[in-house]
Amino acid sequence: METASCVGETLVEEIRQQGFQKVKVAVTDIDGILRGKMMHLDKFATALEKGFGFCNVVFGWDSADVCYENSSYTGWHSGYPDALVALDPGTYRLLPWEQRLPFFLGDFLEADQRTPLPICPRAVLKRVVQKAESMGYSPWVGCEYEWFNFQETPQIMEAKGFQQPVPLTPGMFGYSLLRAGRYREYFNDLMDSLESFRVPLEGLHTETGPGVYEAAIQCAPAVEAADRAVLFKTAVKEIAATHGVIPSFMARWNERLPGCSGHIHQSLRDERGRNVFYQEGTSDLSPVFRSYMAGLVHCVPELLVMMAPTVNSYKRLVPGFWAPTRSTWGVDNRTCAYRAIVGSPQSTRVEVRVPGADMNPYLAIAAALAAGLYGIENELSLDQSPVTGNGYACELARPFASTLLESATLFQQSTLAHALLGENFVQHFAATRLWEWQQAQQVVTDWEMRRYFEII
């Protein structure tokens, strides 16, 4: 068996033979944003073996690089020291839009250089996956994203105050070959470059709305699926820039239009690779599937903030706009939070329709998986009947929180969340979400100006 050192030496030599003296490395912050840098190949060789330091401010500031004032992990009180990052050779990819430059993801470790950092999003998901494996299951996941595309540049949007962006194409035109053909170079570049980047798509099409696309990423083991999802968003932004396009993964950017989803498809496989959600000879859910679904119904309301992490997330979770408002389930029912898809051994799965495109995929997948496993481990009974009609009218089902404040507070106080995800992560993540809410509350919006400036 090759040692880690031998694997690293082989990898470095392979990169050197390709003519590169540098690589790009990245980590994921609490918002699911990639933070990274270029690294000389000699430094990379050392980092593969021993790790490297990365300023822990990436867990001490928000998406706008404003430092938290309510976080204990790091801050002015700690001096923002380096945290250790271990690179994962299994994430090795080539960047098609940067002359096939080598690229790697990393994980944050504790000071002992062995223990995963509890608040690292990738580590959070890995812990939940380990729980699944201890129960004899291998989780498989596929993520879908919807996002809007605009004929804009960052400079122009900044100058316009991020008002009135120009959509790539007009009209509500889902599954349109005509609209996809209007920007076929961009459309085809997405499909081809993502395949080359090891983020293969099952499908790519226009959705209903001006300039909105939807992509389904091929399923994979849970951590690889989350890697693909987080890399997908950055890749789309990089590819789009070469075509003069700005993509937006906001949960909802316009009150008159549907929001952008980040749906998560999940199934469990046993040691023999069989899908345990599938039950031969019946169209019903298997016993394991029923318990998993019961876990989602029971747990997700308290874990919602991991799937809806921004103030804007809750503008999407409203009736009649293709996003759920209650913890409901149904068979092939897109008005429900959890859509059971019962088909072949390959296709039987649950689609968790709660997250938006603004999700951190590591955390959203971890929340859904932890909820389902809780249902299996506690043999929860699926007492709630499947919704066969309009899920928005199912008033018996538990409603989701309607604001980030409500959701983050519920999460912070949840005994269930602490048990499933650990106190360190829950307290840190809740604090970052409460900070996000506080920042929003300080802003005077256009709506307030129009409503109150003259009349009140």
Beta strands, then each sheet from edge to edge (+ up, - down):
strand 1: 22-28
strand 2: 34-40
strand 3: 52-55
strand 4: 82-95
strand 5: 101-109
strand 6: 138-150
strand 7: 201-206
strand 8: 212-217
strand 9: 220-221
strand 10: 246-248
strand 11: 264-269
strand 12: 329-331
strand 13: 338-341
strand 14: 349-352
sheet 1: 2+ 1- 5- 4+ 3-
sheet 2: 7+ 8- 6+ 9-
sheet 3: 7+ 8- 6+ 10-
sheet 4: 7+ 8- 6+ 11- 14+ 13- 12-
end
